[in-house]
Amino acid sequence: MTFFFETLLGGLLAGTMYSLVAIGFVLIYKASGVFNFAQGSMLLFAALTFVSLNDQGVPFALALLLTVMVMIVGALLIERLVLRPLVNRSQITLFMATLGLSFIIEGLAQGLMGSQVRALDLGIDDVPLFLGPLMLSQFDLIAAAAAVVLVTVLAQLFNKTRIGVSLRAVADDTTAALSIGINLNRIWQIVWAVAGIVGLVAGLLWGARQGVQFSLSLVVLKALPVLIIGGFTSIGGAIVGGLIVGAAENLAEVYIGPLIGGGITPWFAYVLALAFLYIRPAGLFGERAIERV
């Protein structure tokens, strides 16, 4: 039983890394109803910007602040140059715009900062910690703590502030929100900026674990099962979905993997997501679409 709980808790902690990526998708989807395919590229660009500044001798705190400012400026430019001209276009048009945007961001990152793999040291050693008889990863514990702090801050921002009320109004009914004077462009600027900052946190943690490289942008593919399971419109759902995916992957690899020759981790989450699509298409916390005819 000790081994089972170690495997379960290890998977739950690792799942918070998936949740951090999924949160960025949820924020933009809630504000615009569009799946932002560029989130992975934003994550990569943020991590590359930080590590490039750090390599130039910029202190950690200053590099972090400058990277946050870069992501905010990037969000303002995306809203002004990409989103604003496409207001009232179909969702597929906006999705294709984010798809093109992802390639532009990756190309810009490669042109400005190069394509070599960068090591990123956050000062967090991936060493085992013992909680009674259980052995857990120190890195995973800190990543989980970062996810908890981030979700708490976002919950306060979107539930207790005027910006949050405006965001929920835009998510519920864009036309009605516009009719009462809510500035849609300003909401998009704020949401994309926050999504960029969330991408920075996720990029730093993923970059510290596997190096800052262009394959980092593909981490978005691991967020898809998380979003399907948790729901595309719920920050809490992103967290729960990440925990489910992380735990299920670990347990499946240990208990089912040996029966079929291993290698179950890369695809098991998608099988789980497919099962959820059959049982609960909107996800655990997603909002079911109701159409009146």
C-alpha positions as CSV (number, residue, x, y, z in Angstrom):
1,M,0.0,0.0,0.0
2,T,2.9,2.4,0.6
3,F,4.1,1.9,-3.0
4,F,0.5,2.5,-4.2
5,F,0.2,5.8,-2.3
6,E,3.7,6.9,-3.4
7,T,2.7,6.3,-7.0
8,L,-0.7,8.0,-6.6
9,L,0.7,11.1,-4.8
10,G,3.6,11.3,-7.3
11,G,1.1,11.3,-10.1
12,L,-1.1,13.9,-8.4
13,L,1.9,16.2,-7.9
14,A,3.0,15.8,-11.5
15,G,-0.5,16.5,-12.6
16,T,-0.2,20.1,-11.3
17,M,2.3,20.7,-14.1
18,Y,-0.3,19.8,-16.6
19,S,-2.8,22.0,-14.8
20,L,-0.6,25.1,-15.0
21,V,-0.6,24.8,-18.8
22,A,-4.3,24.1,-19.0
23,I,-5.2,27.2,-16.9
24,G,-3.8,29.5,-19.7
25,F,-6.2,27.9,-22.2
26,V,-9.2,28.2,-19.8
27,L,-8.6,32.0,-19.3
28,I,-8.7,32.8,-23.0
29,Y,-11.5,30.4,-23.8
30,K,-13.7,31.9,-21.1
31,A,-13.1,35.4,-22.5
32,S,-13.5,34.6,-26.2
33,G,-14.8,31.1,-26.6
34,V,-11.6,30.3,-28.7
35,F,-9.1,27.6,-28.1
36,N,-5.8,29.4,-28.1
37,F,-3.4,27.1,-29.9
38,A,-0.6,29.7,-29.3
39,Q,-0.5,29.1,-25.6
40,G,2.3,26.6,-25.9
41,S,4.3,29.1,-28.0
42,M,3.7,31.8,-25.4
43,L,4.9,29.4,-22.7
44,L,8.1,28.7,-24.8
45,F,8.7,32.4,-25.5
46,A,8.3,33.3,-21.8
47,A,10.8,30.6,-20.7
48,L,13.3,31.6,-23.5
49,T,13.1,35.3,-22.6
50,F,13.8,34.6,-19.0
51,V,16.6,32.2,-19.5
52,S,18.2,34.5,-22.1
53,L,18.1,37.4,-19.7
54,N,19.5,35.2,-16.9
55,D,22.3,34.0,-19.2
56,Q,23.3,37.6,-19.8
57,G,23.9,38.1,-16.1
58,V,20.6,39.8,-15.2
59,P,19.6,38.9,-11.6
60,F,16.8,36.4,-11.2
61,A,14.2,38.8,-9.8
62,L,14.9,41.5,-12.4
63,A,14.8,38.9,-15.2
64,L,11.5,37.7,-13.9
65,L,10.1,41.2,-13.8
66,L,11.4,42.0,-17.3
67,T,9.9,38.8,-18.7
68,V,6.5,39.6,-17.1
69,M,6.7,43.1,-18.8
70,V,7.5,41.4,-22.2
71,M,4.5,39.1,-21.9
72,I,2.2,42.0,-21.1
73,V,3.5,44.0,-24.0
74,G,3.1,40.9,-26.2
75,A,-0.5,40.5,-25.0
76,L,-1.3,44.2,-25.9
77,L,0.2,43.7,-29.4
78,I,-1.7,40.5,-30.0
79,E,-5.0,42.1,-29.0
80,R,-4.4,45.2,-31.2
81,L,-2.9,43.5,-34.3
82,V,-4.6,40.1,-34.3
83,L,-7.8,40.0,-32.2
84,R,-9.3,43.4,-32.7
85,P,-9.4,43.2,-36.5
86,L,-11.2,39.8,-36.2
87,V,-14.0,40.8,-33.8
88,N,-17.3,39.2,-34.7
89,R,-15.6,36.6,-36.9
90,S,-16.4,32.9,-36.5
91,Q,-14.6,30.8,-33.9
92,I,-12.8,28.8,-36.5
93,T,-11.4,32.0,-37.9
94,L,-10.1,33.0,-34.5
95,F,-8.7,29.5,-33.9
96,M,-6.8,29.6,-37.2
97,A,-5.5,33.1,-36.2
98,T,-4.1,31.6,-33.0
99,L,-2.6,28.7,-35.0
100,G,-0.8,31.1,-37.3
101,L,0.2,33.2,-34.2
102,S,1.9,30.2,-32.7
103,F,4.2,29.8,-35.6
104,I,5.0,33.5,-35.6
105,I,5.9,33.5,-31.9
106,E,8.1,30.4,-32.3
107,G,9.8,32.0,-35.4
108,L,10.3,35.2,-33.5
109,A,11.7,33.4,-30.5
110,Q,14.2,31.4,-32.7
111,G,15.2,34.6,-34.6
112,L,15.9,36.6,-31.4
113,M,17.1,33.9,-29.0
114,G,18.4,31.0,-31.0
115,S,17.3,27.4,-31.2
116,Q,19.8,25.7,-28.9
117,V,18.7,23.9,-25.8
118,R,19.1,26.0,-22.6
119,A,19.5,24.8,-19.1
120,L,17.3,26.5,-16.6
121,D,18.2,26.4,-12.9
122,L,15.6,27.7,-10.5
123,G,17.5,26.5,-7.5
124,I,15.0,23.7,-6.9
125,D,16.7,20.3,-6.6
126,D,14.7,17.3,-7.7
127,V,15.5,15.3,-4.7
128,P,13.3,12.8,-2.7
129,L,11.6,14.0,0.4
130,F,10.1,11.6,3.0
131,L,6.7,12.2,4.5
132,G,6.6,9.3,6.9
133,P,7.0,6.2,4.9
134,L,6.2,8.0,1.6
135,M,8.9,9.3,-0.7
136,L,8.0,12.3,-2.9
137,S,9.8,14.6,-5.2
138,Q,10.8,18.0,-3.8
139,F,10.4,19.6,-7.3
140,D,6.9,18.2,-7.7
141,L,5.9,19.5,-4.2
142,I,7.1,23.0,-5.0
143,A,5.4,22.9,-8.4
144,A,2.2,21.9,-6.7
145,A,2.6,24.8,-4.2
146,A,3.1,27.2,-7.1
147,A,-0.1,25.9,-8.7
148,V,-2.1,26.4,-5.5
149,V,-0.8,30.0,-5.1
150,L,-1.6,30.8,-8.7
151,V,-5.1,29.4,-8.6
152,T,-5.8,31.3,-5.3
153,V,-4.6,34.6,-6.9
154,L,-6.7,34.0,-10.0
155,A,-9.7,33.0,-8.0
156,Q,-9.4,36.3,-6.0
157,L,-8.9,38.3,-9.3
158,F,-11.9,36.8,-11.1
159,N,-14.3,36.4,-8.2
160,K,-13.6,39.5,-6.1
161,T,-12.8,42.3,-8.5
162,R,-14.6,44.3,-11.1
163,I,-12.4,42.9,-13.8
164,G,-13.5,39.4,-12.8
165,V,-17.1,40.4,-13.0
166,S,-16.6,41.9,-16.5
167,L,-14.8,38.7,-17.6
168,R,-17.6,36.5,-16.4
169,A,-20.1,38.8,-18.2
170,V,-18.2,38.6,-21.4
171,A,-17.9,34.8,-21.1
172,D,-21.7,34.5,-20.5
173,D,-22.9,36.8,-23.2
174,T,-20.6,39.0,-25.3
175,T,-23.3,41.0,-26.9
176,A,-25.0,41.8,-23.5
177,A,-21.7,42.7,-22.0
178,L,-21.0,45.2,-24.8
179,S,-24.5,46.6,-24.4
180,I,-23.8,47.6,-20.8
181,G,-20.5,49.3,-21.6
182,I,-17.9,46.6,-20.9
183,N,-14.8,47.2,-23.1
184,L,-14.2,43.9,-24.8
185,N,-10.8,44.9,-26.1
186,R,-9.6,45.8,-22.6
187,I,-10.9,42.5,-21.3
188,W,-9.0,40.6,-24.0
189,Q,-5.8,42.6,-23.2
190,I,-6.1,41.7,-19.5
191,V,-6.9,38.0,-20.2
192,W,-4.1,37.5,-22.7
193,A,-1.6,39.3,-20.3
194,V,-2.7,37.0,-17.4
195,A,-2.5,34.0,-19.7
196,G,1.0,35.1,-20.6
197,I,2.1,35.3,-17.0
198,V,0.5,31.9,-16.3
199,G,2.5,30.6,-19.3
200,L,5.7,32.1,-17.8
201,V,5.2,30.2,-14.5
202,A,4.4,26.9,-16.4
203,G,7.4,27.6,-18.8
204,L,9.8,28.1,-15.9
205,L,8.8,24.9,-14.2
206,W,8.7,22.8,-17.4
207,G,11.9,24.3,-18.6
208,A,13.7,23.6,-15.3
209,R,12.5,19.9,-15.6
210,Q,13.3,19.2,-19.3
211,G,15.4,22.2,-20.5
212,V,14.2,25.2,-22.4
213,Q,13.9,24.0,-26.0
214,F,11.4,24.2,-28.9
215,S,9.7,20.9,-28.0
216,L,8.5,22.8,-24.9
217,S,5.7,24.3,-27.0
218,L,4.3,20.8,-27.6
219,V,3.4,20.6,-23.9
220,V,0.0,22.0,-25.1
221,L,-0.8,18.5,-26.3
222,K,-0.7,17.2,-22.8
223,A,-3.1,19.9,-21.7
224,L,-5.8,18.7,-24.1
225,P,-6.9,15.7,-22.0
226,V,-6.8,17.9,-18.9
227,L,-9.2,20.4,-20.6
228,I,-11.5,17.7,-21.9
229,I,-11.8,16.1,-18.4
230,G,-12.0,19.2,-16.3
231,G,-13.9,21.4,-18.8
232,F,-12.8,24.3,-21.0
233,T,-14.4,27.0,-18.9
234,S,-13.3,26.2,-15.3
235,I,-10.0,27.0,-13.7
236,G,-10.9,24.6,-10.9
237,G,-11.6,22.0,-13.6
238,A,-8.2,22.5,-15.0
239,I,-6.7,21.7,-11.7
240,V,-8.9,18.6,-11.1
241,G,-8.3,17.5,-14.7
242,G,-4.6,17.8,-14.3
243,L,-4.6,15.8,-11.0
244,I,-6.7,13.0,-12.6
245,V,-4.5,12.8,-15.7
246,G,-1.3,12.8,-13.6
247,A,-2.5,10.1,-11.2
248,A,-4.1,8.0,-13.9
249,E,-0.8,8.1,-16.0
250,N,1.3,7.0,-13.0
251,L,-1.0,4.2,-11.9
252,A,-1.5,2.9,-15.4
253,E,2.2,2.9,-16.1
254,V,2.9,0.9,-13.0
255,Y,0.0,-1.5,-12.9
256,I,-1.1,-1.8,-16.6
257,G,2.1,-1.0,-18.4
258,P,3.9,-4.3,-17.5
259,L,0.9,-6.3,-18.9
260,I,1.2,-4.7,-22.4
261,G,5.0,-4.0,-22.5
262,G,5.1,-0.5,-21.1
263,G,5.1,2.8,-22.9
264,I,1.6,3.6,-21.7
265,T,2.2,7.1,-20.4
266,P,2.3,9.1,-23.8
267,W,-1.2,7.9,-24.8
268,F,-3.2,6.8,-21.8
269,A,-4.4,10.3,-21.0
270,Y,-6.0,10.5,-24.4
271,V,-7.9,7.2,-23.8
272,L,-9.1,8.6,-20.6
273,A,-10.2,11.9,-22.3
274,L,-12.0,9.9,-25.0
275,A,-13.9,8.0,-22.3
276,F,-15.0,11.3,-20.7
277,L,-16.2,12.5,-24.1
278,Y,-18.6,9.6,-24.2
279,I,-19.8,10.0,-20.6
280,R,-19.6,13.8,-20.0
281,P,-18.7,15.8,-23.1
282,A,-18.6,19.1,-21.3
283,G,-16.1,17.8,-18.7
284,L,-16.5,17.6,-15.0
285,F,-16.9,21.4,-14.4
286,G,-17.6,22.6,-18.0
287,E,-20.8,24.4,-18.9
288,R,-23.2,22.5,-21.1
289,A,-24.3,24.4,-24.1
290,I,-28.0,24.9,-24.2
291,E,-29.6,26.0,-27.5
292,R,-33.2,27.1,-27.8
293,V,-35.0,26.6,-31.1
